Structure formats: C-alpha cells, structure tokens
Amino acid sequence: MHTNSARSPRASVKPKLIIADDHRMVAEGVQHILDDDFDLLDIVADGDALVDAVQRLQPDLVVADINMPRCNGMDALKRLRQAGFDTRFVFLTMHMEPALAVAALRAGARGYILKNSAGEDLRNAALQVMAGATYVTPALGARYIGGQMTDMRNLTSKQLQVLRLVGEGLRSKQIALQLGLSVRTVEAHKYTMMQVLGVHSTLELVRRAQDLGLLF
C-alpha cells in the first residue's frame, strides 16, 4: 500500500484513488501518471481485494484492469454497485472490442481506456470522469460506441435527479414537489431525456436508463 506523508486536513485536497491490476509494473505506471492529481490509497491485485478496499477506504476514483484473479474488474464493479457504492470507475485494459466497452459503461463504469494508449489519455480520462463526464479511448471510436451507449454528458445533474425519481415510480407532480420544480419543468426534463436516450415513453425511459447503468 502506498503511504502518503503527513498532511494537514486543509492541504489534503486531491481526490482519493485506488488502483487494481495484477501486474505491479502496470499499477505503478498508473500511479506515476496520476500522482500529481490524486492521492493513492491502495494498490490491489484482484477483484475481491478491490471490493474490500473500496468498501473500507471509499475512494473517489478506481482505475482497474478487467482481467484479474479471483474476481474480474467488471464483476467487482457490479458487486459494489449492488452494495450501494457509486465510486467512479475507469477501466484500463488490453481489450479493444467495442462491445466490451459498451458492457463496461452499462455496468456503471465512467471510463474505458486501452493500455496501449495510456499516459496522457489516462490522465485526461481520470480528470474528465472526476468532473462528471464519461471517457472512452478515442482509438476505439467513441462515435461507434456512442451509437450503442448514450453519452451521459448530455444529461444534467437535475435531469439525473428526475430520472432517479422516475425510476422509483414517482409521478411528475410528486417529483416536482420533492425537487421544488414545476410539473411543467419535470415534464420538460423527461421529454429531453427521452430524446437523448432515444425512447418514446416513461416505461422505455426507465428500461433504457437501467440498461445504461443510470438506474440500479
């Protein structure tokens, strides 16, 4: 485990990071790339250890391989989501298949980076994900993936709040009361999200959001 020098609470302002990769040299390379922007909490080598570390340390970001012993990175992410942890995940992998990138994003990952294009690409991905964006390695063809996986940057935080309450079964009037909005505004948010996600009804909106990992 990486140990940071003592810092005052005021000075400790960097987001917290966990790295998961069973190749130590890769993990240390990731640490070097992100060291200026993140505080490393731990390096783990398998999915079970990753689940445990996230639950104990509650990092802001995880950078993980997909192929790991005992429990792969995708399954670790799903276990954490099911347990209620919404930690941001970026997968760093050798797998170039767009379908796997789509599956990772649908499972709840916010980034998908190829190891052979790491470096500044990884740093950009980590910073963009921390800012609320979704990042896919340009080499994979983000437009191709985007045809199957909607770019979540098109949804505002307020729209995501509305979406969550729609997923809980609340009607527009109830959502408006809870969020302090007008019913017309709630309906406008729902309409916009339907356009973004390419659906035509509230039921389709909920199902599509679940498929994309926006609802659990």
C-alpha angles and dihedrals in degrees: 000000000000114000120206123210116255114281134178115249089248092057096047099086103132119108114257120250138199120190121204120192132126090218106079095200091055091049092050090049090054089048091053093050094050101033095101093054105032140044110231114226100177148340116221131184106208141035097252090054089047093055090049094047094050092049092049102038102028098211125195093230139021122199107194142169116233097221108063134140124267095007125015123232095255093053090046089054092049092049091051093048091050089051090054100257114139097185112156112253130201116185117214108193148149092231111111097181110122090210090062091050089052091049091050093051092046089052088058106270116143097201140032118192131175115230092226090059098043123121114072088007090061093047091050090048093050093049094045092048090050087052090056101263132123118236131197124180107264089224089069092059106253091204091058092050090043089061088064100028117044116231101249091204085082091069118078123221090252091052090051089052090052090046092053092053092045087054089053089058099254119150123233093260091052092047091049091053094047095048097036093243134128118258088242091056092050090050090048090053091049092049092049092049091050089054093048094047094041098239134127108209141039091251091052089047092056094045093048092048090051091050090052093049094248091120129037 
